[in-house]
Amino acid sequence: MELLLILKIIISSGILIGLYAILRNLDIIKIILIYWKDLILRK
């Protein structure tokens, strides 16, 4: 029971950190997506 609780805490904190990192890097992701879109549309 304790191990399951610890695993849930670790997984949920990992998800939160991942979401935080994605939200922080949204501008960079948008720039990359626009860049790739331009490359594809140029051809």
C-alpha positions in Angstrom: 0.0 0.0 0.0 2.8 2.4 0.9 4.7 1.6 -2.3 1.6 2.3 -4.4 1.1 5.7 -2.7 4.8 6.6 -3.3 4.5 5.6 -6.9 1.4 7.8 -7.4 3.1 10.8 -5.8 6.2 10.3 -8.0 4.1 9.9 -11.2 1.9 12.9 -10.5 4.8 15.2 -9.6 6.5 14.0 -12.9 3.4 14.9 -14.9 3.2 18.4 -13.2 6.9 19.1 -14.0 6.3 18.0 -17.6 3.3 20.2 -18.0 5.2 23.1 -16.4 8.1 22.6 -18.8 5.7 22.4 -21.8 4.0 25.6 -20.8 7.3 27.4 -20.3 8.5 26.3 -23.7 5.3 27.0 -25.7 6.8 30.0 -27.4 9.8 27.9 -28.6 7.5 25.1 -29.7 5.3 27.6 -31.7 8.4 29.0 -33.4 9.6 25.5 -34.4 6.2 24.6 -35.7 5.9 27.8 -37.8 9.4 27.1 -39.1 8.6 23.6 -40.2 5.3 24.7 -41.7 7.2 27.3 -43.8 9.7 24.7 -44.9 7.0 22.3 -46.0 4.9 25.0 -47.8 7.9 26.4 -49.7 8.4 23.0 -51.4 
